[in-house]
Amino acid sequence: MNEDYVLNQALALNDAHQEMLKKYAFSTFELYDSLVESFMKLYDTYEKKVENPYIVITDFMDHCCVNEFKEFAARFQKAGYETEICNIRDMTYRDGVLYSAAGHPIDLIYRRAVTCDIMAHYDEIQPFIQAVKDQNVCVMGSICTQIPHNKWLFKMLRDNATMKLLTEEEQKFVTDHIPYTNLMDDRFCRMDEILDDKDRWIIKPLDSYASRGVFAGIDYSDDDWEDIIHRHWNKNYIYQEYYHPYRTDNICFRDAHPEFHSYTNMSGLYVYNGEFAGIYSRLSTGGIISSQYNERAVATLVLKEEKE
């Protein structure tokens, strides 16, 4: 969210964009204040709500973008809510009250700590865990989201037993939109299936995020792909049919000699409380679109109308 916000601000300094503005009118998506509004509408349905909730934005501070959290904290504060950014490890819990690192009782948490990190550090964050178990704090960011987050869901949806539970329309949706997925181990497949058709596959950890440990066959030679598969065989990895993202030409003015190149594109959709809120646009020159590889985030603009 912060990247889209900052990149749109930076466009004001871009000469090419200024030329575009002479012909076109653009709008952008507002992603901060609208989320604050959605949060507070949901909080209003919380049975233990208080009139002026103290809000904490929490994560493992070595796994997050603090600048984005600072922007959200400023927006919550602008809306009239006292807000603190707090390491999830630094909370305390006593007498049914969860306290922040600053020692303030917490009423509402914006949870940015992903579930796999929570489980990996479960013993370190028991105050947070116990407050959630006791339902003594309101958490935006349900732990239940772990179910669709885990890559095993793709395999489960395409299993025959699952398909029999679905209508014909639902079955068609699954086959049209859910790529074939299976566990990459001796119980479910043969290694030569993945080695002999490398451009067809992408492999991923069962439960991770930010494209960590993800490899697309199209990015590697046959020898390198064989080494990757051997290293991750029988180690809770899935193999999945690779979907080729659509490509467009774009130019990076950061380059010493800017020129157009073909980029793959991926658009992320923001949905707040069931309502479409905006788009996040990413592109890459490789088979994987991720910041740890060669992702380029770009500002998202909506063409309003062509100027006369």
PLY file of the C-alpha trace (Angstrom):
ply
format ascii 1.0
element vertex 308
property float x
property float y
property float z
element edge 307
property int vertex1
property int vertex2
end_header
0.00 0.00 0.00
2.80 2.35 0.88
4.62 1.60 -2.36
1.60 2.57 -4.46
1.12 5.71 -2.36
4.77 6.83 -2.67
5.09 5.89 -6.34
2.03 7.95 -7.24
3.57 10.91 -5.42
6.82 10.38 -7.33
5.01 10.54 -10.66
4.63 14.27 -10.14
8.40 14.48 -10.73
8.34 12.31 -13.85
8.56 14.25 -17.13
7.01 11.43 -19.15
4.00 11.36 -16.82
3.62 15.12 -17.05
3.40 14.77 -20.83
0.70 12.10 -20.39
-1.32 14.47 -18.20
-1.62 16.86 -21.13
-3.76 14.27 -22.90
-5.26 12.05 -20.19
-6.97 12.45 -16.82
-6.09 9.90 -14.14
-7.34 8.95 -10.70
-5.68 6.79 -8.03
-6.90 4.42 -5.33
-7.03 5.67 -1.74
-5.87 2.71 0.36
-5.26 4.09 3.87
-8.18 6.14 5.19
-10.66 3.76 3.56
-9.10 0.82 5.43
-9.28 2.73 8.72
-12.97 3.37 8.04
-13.59 -0.33 7.29
-11.72 -1.38 10.45
-13.78 0.82 12.68
-17.05 -0.30 11.10
-16.09 -3.89 11.86
-14.94 -2.97 15.36
-18.36 -1.43 15.97
-19.80 -4.97 15.71
-17.40 -6.30 18.40
-19.36 -7.23 21.53
-16.62 -5.95 23.88
-16.01 -2.70 22.02
-15.07 0.47 23.88
-15.80 4.02 22.85
-12.21 5.11 22.16
-10.18 1.95 21.46
-6.41 1.94 21.87
-5.04 0.45 18.64
-1.85 -1.54 18.16
-0.30 -2.44 14.80
1.78 -5.56 15.44
4.26 -7.82 13.66
7.66 -9.36 14.16
9.65 -6.21 13.57
12.40 -8.05 11.70
9.81 -9.28 9.17
7.93 -6.12 8.26
7.82 -2.73 6.56
7.83 -0.24 9.43
7.35 2.73 7.10
3.97 1.36 6.03
3.00 0.84 9.67
3.93 4.44 10.46
1.64 5.65 7.69
-1.24 3.55 9.02
-0.62 4.75 12.57
-0.80 8.34 11.33
-4.12 7.62 9.59
-5.64 5.99 12.68
-4.46 8.95 14.74
-5.93 11.38 12.21
-9.26 9.58 12.67
-8.99 10.22 16.42
-7.62 6.88 17.69
-4.50 6.57 19.83
-2.24 4.09 18.02
1.03 2.30 18.76
3.33 0.16 16.63
4.37 -2.77 18.82
6.57 -5.82 18.34
4.36 -8.86 18.89
7.09 -10.26 21.17
6.88 -7.26 23.53
3.28 -7.58 24.74
2.34 -8.62 28.28
-0.88 -10.20 29.56
-2.20 -10.10 33.09
-5.61 -10.18 34.76
-7.32 -10.63 31.38
-5.78 -7.50 29.85
-3.23 -7.43 26.99
-0.67 -4.61 27.32
1.51 -3.03 24.65
5.26 -2.45 24.93
4.43 1.06 26.17
2.33 -0.46 28.96
-1.06 0.59 27.58
-4.10 -1.77 27.58
-4.83 -2.87 24.00
-8.40 -2.82 22.68
-7.87 -3.42 18.96
-5.02 -5.11 17.08
-4.20 -4.72 13.41
-2.41 -8.07 13.00
0.28 -8.00 10.35
2.21 -10.98 11.71
1.49 -13.88 9.34
0.36 -17.17 10.83
3.40 -19.24 9.87
5.64 -16.74 11.71
3.31 -16.84 14.69
3.51 -20.63 14.82
7.30 -20.59 14.34
7.66 -18.30 17.37
4.66 -19.57 19.31
6.45 -19.89 22.67
7.86 -16.36 22.39
4.49 -14.64 22.04
2.34 -16.33 24.66
0.81 -13.06 25.97
-0.66 -12.39 22.52
-1.73 -16.03 22.10
-3.46 -16.23 25.48
-5.32 -12.93 25.00
-6.63 -14.17 21.65
-7.60 -17.56 23.10
-9.42 -15.83 25.96
-11.11 -13.46 23.46
-9.94 -10.49 25.50
-8.73 -8.44 22.55
-10.22 -7.62 19.16
-7.94 -8.78 16.32
-8.32 -7.58 12.74
-6.65 -10.29 10.69
-8.30 -13.60 11.47
-6.15 -16.65 12.15
-8.71 -18.53 10.02
-7.12 -16.99 6.92
-4.39 -19.62 7.29
-6.71 -22.21 5.73
-6.88 -20.61 2.25
-3.28 -19.34 2.62
-1.75 -22.83 2.74
-0.89 -24.12 -0.75
-2.43 -27.53 0.05
-5.80 -25.91 -0.57
-5.08 -25.97 -4.33
-4.66 -29.75 -4.29
-7.66 -30.25 -2.04
-9.97 -28.24 -4.32
-9.05 -30.37 -7.34
-9.34 -33.74 -5.58
-12.11 -35.99 -6.88
-13.69 -36.18 -3.43
-13.99 -32.39 -3.30
-15.21 -32.04 -6.88
-18.09 -34.44 -6.14
-19.36 -31.96 -3.53
-19.52 -29.12 -6.06
-22.09 -28.16 -8.68
-21.18 -28.36 -12.37
-20.68 -24.60 -12.43
-18.39 -24.74 -9.39
-16.42 -27.64 -10.85
-15.86 -25.65 -14.05
-14.68 -22.66 -12.03
-12.13 -24.83 -10.19
-10.75 -26.45 -13.34
-10.61 -23.08 -15.15
-8.97 -21.10 -12.34
-7.15 -23.46 -9.93
-3.89 -24.84 -11.36
-3.05 -28.51 -10.95
-1.16 -28.92 -7.68
0.37 -31.89 -5.86
2.85 -32.61 -3.10
6.37 -33.06 -4.40
7.33 -36.33 -2.78
7.44 -40.05 -3.42
3.86 -40.61 -2.25
2.27 -38.48 -4.96
4.49 -38.23 -8.03
7.62 -39.34 -9.85
10.58 -37.00 -10.04
10.94 -37.43 -13.81
7.43 -35.93 -14.29
8.76 -32.60 -13.01
12.26 -32.83 -14.48
11.19 -33.73 -18.04
8.83 -30.76 -18.48
10.42 -28.03 -16.35
8.73 -25.06 -18.07
5.34 -26.46 -17.06
6.01 -26.29 -13.32
6.63 -23.95 -10.42
7.51 -25.31 -6.96
6.67 -23.68 -3.61
6.82 -24.43 0.13
3.50 -25.60 1.51
3.32 -22.70 3.93
5.32 -19.56 3.30
4.88 -16.04 1.90
6.60 -13.28 -0.12
7.69 -15.94 -2.68
10.33 -17.28 -0.30
11.76 -20.55 -1.62
9.73 -20.41 -4.84
11.29 -21.60 -8.11
9.81 -21.44 -11.63
11.20 -23.92 -14.14
11.31 -21.37 -16.94
13.99 -19.41 -15.05
16.52 -22.27 -14.90
18.61 -24.53 -17.10
17.91 -28.27 -17.11
20.89 -28.95 -14.83
19.99 -26.21 -12.34
16.35 -27.33 -12.28
17.41 -30.92 -11.54
19.54 -29.69 -8.63
16.64 -27.59 -7.25
14.20 -30.51 -7.43
16.63 -32.90 -5.74
17.24 -30.40 -2.91
13.54 -29.90 -2.19
12.18 -33.41 -2.82
10.21 -34.88 0.12
10.53 -31.58 2.02
6.94 -30.26 2.15
7.03 -28.63 -1.27
4.26 -28.57 -3.82
4.65 -28.57 -7.57
2.09 -26.60 -9.51
1.26 -25.84 -13.12
2.90 -22.55 -14.01
0.59 -19.86 -15.31
2.34 -17.49 -17.70
1.41 -13.91 -16.68
0.45 -11.49 -19.41
3.28 -9.39 -20.77
3.50 -5.71 -21.68
6.31 -3.42 -22.78
7.54 -0.94 -20.19
10.52 1.28 -19.56
12.63 1.90 -16.46
14.08 5.41 -16.34
16.44 4.33 -13.56
18.54 2.48 -16.13
21.63 4.22 -17.53
20.18 3.91 -21.03
16.40 3.48 -20.67
14.66 1.41 -23.32
11.51 -0.65 -23.56
11.56 -4.28 -22.35
8.92 -6.99 -22.10
7.69 -7.47 -18.52
5.36 -10.00 -16.91
2.51 -8.43 -14.92
0.64 -9.29 -11.76
-2.20 -7.25 -10.31
-3.16 -7.61 -6.65
-6.68 -6.70 -5.56
-7.40 -4.94 -2.28
-10.73 -5.90 -0.71
-11.86 -4.14 2.46
-14.71 -5.77 4.37
-15.95 -7.46 1.21
-15.73 -4.35 -0.98
-13.22 -3.76 -3.78
-10.81 -1.01 -2.70
-7.97 -0.85 -5.19
-5.20 -2.47 -7.22
-1.52 -3.05 -6.58
0.59 -3.45 -9.74
3.81 -5.44 -9.98
5.95 -6.56 -12.89
9.14 -8.51 -13.52
11.51 -9.64 -16.25
11.59 -13.18 -14.78
9.16 -16.01 -14.18
8.50 -15.03 -10.55
7.18 -11.62 -9.54
8.59 -10.96 -6.08
10.61 -8.23 -4.38
13.35 -10.68 -3.40
14.00 -11.50 -7.07
13.49 -8.77 -9.68
10.07 -7.29 -8.99
9.33 -3.73 -10.06
6.42 -2.10 -8.27
4.63 0.50 -10.38
2.03 3.13 -9.56
-1.55 2.18 -10.38
-3.53 4.76 -12.32
-7.14 4.68 -13.50
-7.86 6.39 -16.80
-10.85 8.64 -16.17
-11.36 10.18 -19.59
-9.42 11.40 -22.57
-8.95 15.15 -22.57
-10.13 17.06 -25.61
0 1
1 2
2 3
3 4
4 5
5 6
6 7
7 8
8 9
9 10
10 11
11 12
12 13
13 14
14 15
15 16
16 17
17 18
18 19
19 20
20 21
21 22
22 23
23 24
24 25
25 26
26 27
27 28
28 29
29 30
30 31
31 32
32 33
33 34
34 35
35 36
36 37
37 38
38 39
39 40
40 41
41 42
42 43
43 44
44 45
45 46
46 47
47 48
48 49
49 50
50 51
51 52
52 53
53 54
54 55
55 56
56 57
57 58
58 59
59 60
60 61
61 62
62 63
63 64
64 65
65 66
66 67
67 68
68 69
69 70
70 71
71 72
72 73
73 74
74 75
75 76
76 77
77 78
78 79
79 80
80 81
81 82
82 83
83 84
84 85
85 86
86 87
87 88
88 89
89 90
90 91
91 92
92 93
93 94
94 95
95 96
96 97
97 98
98 99
99 100
100 101
101 102
102 103
103 104
104 105
105 106
106 107
107 108
108 109
109 110
110 111
111 112
112 113
113 114
114 115
115 116
116 117
117 118
118 119
119 120
120 121
121 122
122 123
123 124
124 125
125 126
126 127
127 128
128 129
129 130
130 131
131 132
132 133
133 134
134 135
135 136
136 137
137 138
138 139
139 140
140 141
141 142
142 143
143 144
144 145
145 146
146 147
147 148
148 149
149 150
150 151
151 152
152 153
153 154
154 155
155 156
156 157
157 158
158 159
159 160
160 161
161 162
162 163
163 164
164 165
165 166
166 167
167 168
168 169
169 170
170 171
171 172
172 173
173 174
174 175
175 176
176 177
177 178
178 179
179 180
180 181
181 182
182 183
183 184
184 185
185 186
186 187
187 188
188 189
189 190
190 191
191 192
192 193
193 194
194 195
195 196
196 197
197 198
198 199
199 200
200 201
201 202
202 203
203 204
204 205
205 206
206 207
207 208
208 209
209 210
210 211
211 212
212 213
213 214
214 215
215 216
216 217
217 218
218 219
219 220
220 221
221 222
222 223
223 224
224 225
225 226
226 227
227 228
228 229
229 230
230 231
231 232
232 233
233 234
234 235
235 236
236 237
237 238
238 239
239 240
240 241
241 242
242 243
243 244
244 245
245 246
246 247
247 248
248 249
249 250
250 251
251 252
252 253
253 254
254 255
255 256
256 257
257 258
258 259
259 260
260 261
261 262
262 263
263 264
264 265
265 266
266 267
267 268
268 269
269 270
270 271
271 272
272 273
273 274
274 275
275 276
276 277
277 278
278 279
279 280
280 281
281 282
282 283
283 284
284 285
285 286
286 287
287 288
288 289
289 290
290 291
291 292
292 293
293 294
294 295
295 296
296 297
297 298
298 299
299 300
300 301
301 302
302 303
303 304
304 305
305 306
306 307
